[in-house]
Amino acid sequence: MLIPLRHENMEGRRWPVVTFTLIALNVLIFLGTHWKIMEETQDPARREVRAHLILLAVMHPELNMSSQVQELIKEVQRRAPAQVWKELAAPKRPFEDHWDEQIRGVEDPRQLQSEMEYSNAGGDRMPAGTWLELCRIVEGQENYERAMSEYERLARAYPTERQSLLALLSAGRLALKQLNRPADALRYYRTAKVSTVPHLDWEANIQTGIQAAEKAAGVSISPA
């Protein structure tokens, strides 16, 4: 199981002070290492993935970590103020974001290890084909919420690739049939319909999805 990094209703929560501190720290660390410096420092989403990896490692030091992750954790621990590190390890500290809230509800060691491996594999920098296969694996585990979230992120990251269209259709199907969220399903199908990726072979599926989502959401049916 993989844990959503974000969700739609993120307004109104407190500023994630610890996470921002970690992001700043790991950027500084990367400036002095052999990793992809410019890519890391210019991509906020990528920095967020690294911050989540650090949080997970601090909360679950028993997990298997690559040598790079171990090196990163040691360096962050060395540079982070003692109070920040203490707060990170506190089981009842305020949630930093939606990901943090979700991951703290996970107790299965296998699920936690999967999340560690996913974050360490590169998160948002996965190739589109690999990412799509990962989404399908997560869906096969019946973790529909996470799968839908990952399908959506894939579609946004690779809007001109064929995989983005397949991801949108999969997200729409899960939202409609597994999660009972027809409004989200309608959004995914409509986005697929206006995609710049050629999709004549999928047009009938898209239109069927739109109509089913509209019916479930109680809105007017679009013409075929």
C-alpha positions as CSV (number, residue, x, y, z in Angstrom):
1,M,0.0,0.0,0.0
2,L,1.1,3.5,-0.8
3,I,0.0,6.6,1.0
4,P,-1.4,9.7,-0.7
5,L,0.9,12.7,-0.7
6,R,-1.9,15.2,-1.0
7,H,-5.7,15.5,-1.3
8,E,-8.3,18.0,-2.5
9,N,-9.2,19.7,0.7
10,M,-6.0,21.0,2.1
11,E,-7.2,24.4,3.0
12,G,-7.3,25.6,6.5
13,R,-4.7,23.4,8.1
14,R,-1.7,24.7,10.0
15,W,1.6,25.5,8.3
16,P,3.7,22.3,8.3
17,V,6.7,23.8,10.2
18,V,8.6,20.6,10.7
19,T,8.1,19.5,7.0
20,F,9.3,22.8,5.8
21,T,12.3,22.6,8.0
22,L,13.1,19.2,6.6
23,I,12.7,20.3,3.1
24,A,15.1,23.2,3.6
25,L,17.6,20.8,5.3
26,N,17.5,18.1,2.7
27,V,18.0,20.8,-0.1
28,L,21.1,22.0,1.7
29,I,22.3,18.5,2.0
30,F,21.7,17.7,-1.7
31,L,23.8,20.8,-2.6
32,G,26.8,19.0,-1.1
33,T,26.2,15.5,-2.5
34,H,26.4,13.7,-5.8
35,W,22.6,13.5,-6.3
36,K,20.8,15.4,-9.1
37,I,21.3,18.8,-7.5
38,M,19.5,21.1,-9.9
39,E,16.6,18.8,-10.4
40,E,16.1,18.4,-6.6
41,T,16.4,22.1,-5.7
42,Q,14.0,23.3,-8.5
43,D,11.1,20.8,-8.0
44,P,9.0,21.4,-4.8
45,A,7.0,18.2,-5.3
46,R,10.3,16.2,-5.4
47,R,11.5,17.9,-2.2
48,E,8.2,17.0,-0.6
49,V,8.7,13.3,-1.4
50,R,12.2,13.5,0.2
51,A,10.7,15.2,3.3
52,H,8.1,12.3,3.5
53,L,10.9,9.8,3.2
54,I,12.7,11.4,6.1
55,L,9.6,11.5,8.2
56,L,9.0,7.8,7.5
57,A,12.5,6.8,8.4
58,V,12.4,8.7,11.7
59,M,9.0,7.2,12.7
60,H,10.1,3.7,11.6
61,P,13.8,3.2,11.9
62,E,13.3,-0.5,11.8
63,L,12.5,-0.4,8.1
64,N,15.1,-1.5,5.5
65,M,16.7,1.6,3.9
66,S,19.1,2.0,1.1
67,S,22.6,3.3,1.8
68,Q,21.6,6.6,0.3
69,V,18.6,7.0,2.6
70,Q,20.8,6.0,5.6
71,E,23.3,8.6,4.6
72,L,20.5,11.2,4.2
73,I,19.0,10.5,7.6
74,K,22.4,10.7,9.4
75,E,23.1,14.0,7.7
76,V,19.7,15.5,8.5
77,Q,19.9,14.3,12.1
78,R,23.3,16.0,12.4
79,R,22.1,19.3,11.0
80,A,18.5,19.4,12.4
81,P,17.9,21.3,15.6
82,A,17.5,18.8,18.5
83,Q,14.0,20.1,19.2
84,V,12.9,19.4,15.6
85,W,14.2,15.8,15.7
86,K,12.6,15.3,19.0
87,E,9.2,16.5,17.7
88,L,9.5,14.3,14.6
89,A,9.8,11.2,16.8
90,A,6.9,12.1,19.0
91,P,4.0,9.8,18.4
92,K,1.4,12.4,19.2
93,R,2.8,15.4,17.4
94,P,0.4,17.4,15.1
95,F,0.1,16.1,11.6
96,E,2.4,17.8,9.1
97,D,0.1,17.1,6.1
98,H,-2.4,14.6,4.8
99,W,0.3,12.1,4.0
100,D,1.6,12.2,7.5
101,E,-1.9,11.7,8.9
102,Q,-2.4,8.6,6.6
103,I,1.0,7.0,7.3
104,R,0.6,7.1,11.0
105,G,-2.5,5.0,10.7
106,V,-0.6,2.2,9.0
107,E,0.7,-0.6,11.2
108,D,1.4,-3.4,8.7
109,P,5.2,-3.6,8.3
110,R,4.8,-4.7,4.7
111,Q,2.8,-1.6,3.8
112,L,5.3,0.7,5.6
113,Q,8.2,-1.0,3.7
114,S,6.4,-0.6,0.4
115,E,6.0,3.1,1.1
116,M,9.7,3.4,1.9
117,E,10.7,1.7,-1.3
118,Y,8.3,3.8,-3.3
119,S,9.7,7.1,-1.9
120,N,13.2,5.9,-2.3
121,A,12.5,4.8,-5.9
122,G,11.9,8.4,-6.9
123,G,8.3,9.2,-6.3
124,D,7.3,11.8,-8.9
125,R,10.3,11.0,-11.1
126,M,9.3,7.5,-12.1
127,P,9.0,6.8,-15.9
128,A,5.4,6.9,-17.0
129,G,5.3,3.2,-17.9
130,T,6.8,2.1,-14.6
131,W,4.4,4.4,-12.7
132,L,1.4,3.0,-14.5
133,E,2.4,-0.5,-13.5
134,L,2.9,0.6,-9.9
135,C,-0.6,2.0,-9.9
136,R,-2.0,-1.2,-11.2
137,I,-0.2,-3.2,-8.5
138,V,-1.7,-0.9,-5.8
139,E,-5.1,-1.3,-7.4
140,G,-4.7,-5.0,-7.3
141,Q,-4.1,-4.8,-3.6
142,E,-7.5,-3.2,-3.4
143,N,-6.0,0.1,-2.1
144,Y,-8.3,2.0,-4.3
145,E,-7.9,5.4,-2.7
146,R,-4.1,5.4,-3.2
147,A,-4.4,3.9,-6.7
148,M,-6.8,6.7,-7.8
149,S,-4.5,9.3,-6.3
150,E,-1.5,7.9,-8.1
151,Y,-3.3,7.6,-11.4
152,E,-4.2,11.2,-11.1
153,R,-0.7,12.3,-10.3
154,L,0.6,10.2,-13.2
155,A,-1.8,11.9,-15.6
156,R,-0.7,15.4,-14.4
157,A,3.0,14.5,-14.6
158,Y,2.9,13.1,-18.2
159,P,-0.1,14.9,-19.9
160,T,1.2,14.2,-23.4
161,E,1.9,10.5,-22.9
162,R,-0.4,7.6,-23.7
163,Q,-0.1,6.5,-20.1
164,S,-1.8,9.7,-18.9
165,L,-5.0,8.8,-20.8
166,L,-5.0,5.3,-19.4
167,A,-4.4,6.7,-15.9
168,L,-7.4,9.1,-16.2
169,L,-9.7,6.3,-17.4
170,S,-8.5,4.0,-14.5
171,A,-9.0,6.8,-12.0
172,G,-12.5,7.5,-13.3
173,R,-13.4,3.8,-13.1
174,L,-12.2,3.5,-9.5
175,A,-13.9,6.7,-8.4
176,L,-17.2,5.6,-9.9
177,K,-17.2,1.9,-9.2
178,Q,-15.1,1.4,-6.1
179,L,-15.1,4.7,-4.2
180,N,-18.6,6.0,-4.9
181,R,-17.3,9.4,-6.0
182,P,-19.1,10.2,-9.2
183,A,-18.1,13.8,-9.2
184,D,-14.5,12.9,-9.2
185,A,-15.1,10.2,-11.9
186,L,-16.8,12.8,-14.1
187,R,-13.8,15.1,-13.7
188,Y,-11.4,12.4,-14.8
189,Y,-13.5,11.3,-17.7
190,R,-14.0,14.9,-18.9
191,T,-10.3,15.5,-18.6
192,A,-9.6,12.4,-20.7
193,K,-12.1,13.6,-23.3
194,V,-10.2,16.9,-23.9
195,S,-6.8,15.3,-23.7
196,T,-4.3,16.2,-26.5
197,V,-3.3,12.5,-26.6
198,P,-4.9,10.9,-29.6
199,H,-7.7,8.7,-28.3
200,L,-10.2,7.8,-31.0
201,D,-10.0,4.2,-30.0
202,W,-11.0,5.1,-26.4
203,E,-13.7,7.7,-27.3
204,A,-16.6,5.3,-26.7
205,N,-15.2,4.3,-23.3
206,I,-14.7,7.9,-22.3
207,Q,-18.3,8.9,-23.3
208,T,-19.7,5.8,-21.6
209,G,-17.8,6.8,-18.4
210,I,-19.1,10.4,-18.6
211,Q,-22.7,9.3,-18.9
212,A,-22.4,6.8,-16.1
213,A,-20.7,9.4,-13.8
214,E,-23.3,12.0,-14.7
215,K,-26.2,9.6,-13.9
216,A,-24.6,8.7,-10.6
217,A,-24.0,12.3,-9.7
218,G,-27.5,13.3,-10.7
219,V,-26.5,15.8,-13.3
220,S,-27.7,16.3,-16.9
221,I,-26.6,13.6,-19.4
222,S,-24.2,14.7,-22.1
223,P,-25.1,13.9,-25.7
224,A,-23.1,11.0,-27.2
